[in-house]
Amino acid sequence: MTGVVPYARADADPATTPRLPPGLEAAIARATAPRPEDRYATAAELIAAARSTLVTYETARSTLVTHSDTRVDRAAESVTRVDRGVGRRLGRWLVAGGALLALAALAGAVVLLTGGDSGPHVSPPVAIGKPPLRIAAGSEKIWVLSEPEGTLTRIDAASDRVIGAPIDLGKGVAAVAVGGGSVWVTDARTGELLRIDDKSGRVTQRIHVGGHPGPLAYGGGRIWVADTDGAGIAAVNAEGGRVVRRGLGPHIAPLRLATGAGGLWVSSAATGRIHRIDLGTFAAAAPIAAGRRPAGIAVAAGLVWVADARSDAVTRVDPSLQAVSGAPIPVGARPGGIDAGTSAVWVTLAEEDAVRRLALPAGEPEGPPIPVGPEPAALAVGTTAVWVANDGDGTVTRIEP
């Protein structure tokens, strides 16, 4: 916007540096101050300050913009040329409602520069259907499964709006995942893994895996499917849909799955252990004790993160050592769903109707629990937001970090 990197603008040469109205310069300087305590407390304060500046500037100068040049009309006073480029942009901002768009862009840029110190933004919940819900995030869409209704709902990741009518897959659906260019849903009633086209939402392939398929994970070019009755795990090639393995251990239920660090990681609430299966060779490593009741599992920053529902904590496991790393991290009451992005691990707290954010790589809790909907049970980290499935009322909440 200004043509100069942050904090260097004040010392830049005025003759070669694009200028903005003085008040707006001051607003930007405060918003990007090196010390967080010197910045605006919220984006709303920043927008109010910038809006006041632009209104004052517009009133004082009666700015008028043309396509050929940027000029100031002051009733018979001399015409002044404003800096090219910035003048044109500023002129467009000051007409009609364009200033509001500029303010929104300014606020977004400042959040990126300062790290969003005002805290995450929680959007109003989106109604989906009867719980329990299962959720997966793609690059453009969020996919939410209602087990009792047998439907798959698509949410536009950019607008937070439901796309079309729910896709009717029939009762028996158990889990959803995204990977390998497709959306995948298990059907415990028919023993099938369904491949769904991301664009049309149509079922393009039904793969018989047998048993009662449930939890899913994608990794190593394969879809990994855990049986809900304890028959083990199946591996299916994403390209072509061929089942390459069945009955991989552990043979117990329930199981949760995640991929990363070269392996498929499986948590078992019944045994209090997690297991690693090599993505290429299917070799199984020795199980690792990981809490009193391991639930959700994720992989990030070279560690495996396990939500321990009974200990109200998250346990970290170092794959290189095949052992627990450090002390458990207290997070809040009844953690369950867990997923990770590039900068944080996110955990649902069912008894607190909230989500907890743990900063990577150390896992330190960032801020207080973030209120969402009732009984959050699952979540998915998308490209720009975190999506939480609330089993208390069958809704989905979006969190923008």
HELIX and SHEET records of a PDB file:
HELIX    1   1 ARG A    9  ASP A   11  5                                   3    
HELIX    2   2 PRO A   22  ALA A   31  1                                  10    
HELIX    3   3 PRO A   36  ASP A   38  5                                   3    
HELIX    4   4 ALA A   43  ARG A   61  1                                  19    
HELIX    5   5 VAL A   86  TRP A   93  1                                   8    
HELIX    6   6 GLY A   98  THR A  114  1                                  17    
HELIX    7   7 ALA A  350  GLU A  352  5                                   3    
SHEET    1   A 2 THR A  63  VAL A  65  0                                        
SHEET    2   A 2 THR A  70  VAL A  72 -1                                        
SHEET    1   B 3 HIS A 121  VAL A 122  0                                        
SHEET    2   B 3 THR A 395  GLU A 400 -1                                        
SHEET    3   B 3 VAL A 126  ALA A 127 -1                                        
SHEET    1   C 4 HIS A 121  VAL A 122  0                                        
SHEET    2   C 4 THR A 395  GLU A 400 -1                                        
SHEET    3   C 4 VAL A 386  ASN A 390 -1                                        
SHEET    4   C 4 PRO A 376  VAL A 381 -1                                        
SHEET    1   D 4 LEU A 133  ALA A 137  0                                        
SHEET    2   D 4 LYS A 141  SER A 146 -1                                        
SHEET    3   D 4 THR A 151  ASP A 156 -1                                        
SHEET    4   D 4 VAL A 162  ASP A 168 -1                                        
SHEET    1   E 4 VAL A 173  GLY A 179  0                                        
SHEET    2   E 4 SER A 182  ASP A 187 -1                                        
SHEET    3   E 4 GLU A 192  ILE A 196 -1                                        
SHEET    4   E 4 VAL A 203  HIS A 208 -1                                        
SHEET    1   F 4 PRO A 213  GLY A 219  0                                        
SHEET    2   F 4 ARG A 222  ASP A 227 -1                                        
SHEET    3   F 4 ILE A 233  ASN A 237 -1                                        
SHEET    4   F 4 VAL A 243  LEU A 248 -1                                        
SHEET    1   G 4 LEU A 255  GLY A 260  0                                        
SHEET    2   G 4 GLY A 263  SER A 268 -1                                        
SHEET    3   G 4 ARG A 273  ASP A 278 -1                                        
SHEET    4   G 4 ILE A 288  ALA A 289 -1                                        
SHEET    1   H 4 PRO A 294  ALA A 300  0                                        
SHEET    2   H 4 LEU A 303  ASP A 308 -1                                        
SHEET    3   H 4 ALA A 313  ASP A 318 -1                                        
SHEET    4   H 4 ALA A 323  VAL A 324 -1                                        
SHEET    1   I 4 PRO A 294  ALA A 300  0                                        
SHEET    2   I 4 LEU A 303  ASP A 308 -1                                        
SHEET    3   I 4 ALA A 313  ASP A 318 -1                                        
SHEET    4   I 4 ILE A 329  PRO A 330 -1                                        
SHEET    1   J 4 PRO A 335  ALA A 340  0                                        
SHEET    2   J 4 ALA A 344  LEU A 349 -1                                        
SHEET    3   J 4 ALA A 354  ALA A 359 -1                                        
SHEET    4   J 4 GLU A 364  PRO A 365 -1                                        
SHEET    1   K 4 PRO A 335  ALA A 340  0                                        
SHEET    2   K 4 ALA A 344  LEU A 349 -1                                        
SHEET    3   K 4 ALA A 354  ALA A 359 -1                                        
SHEET    4   K 4 ILE A 370  PRO A 371 -1                                        
END                                                                             
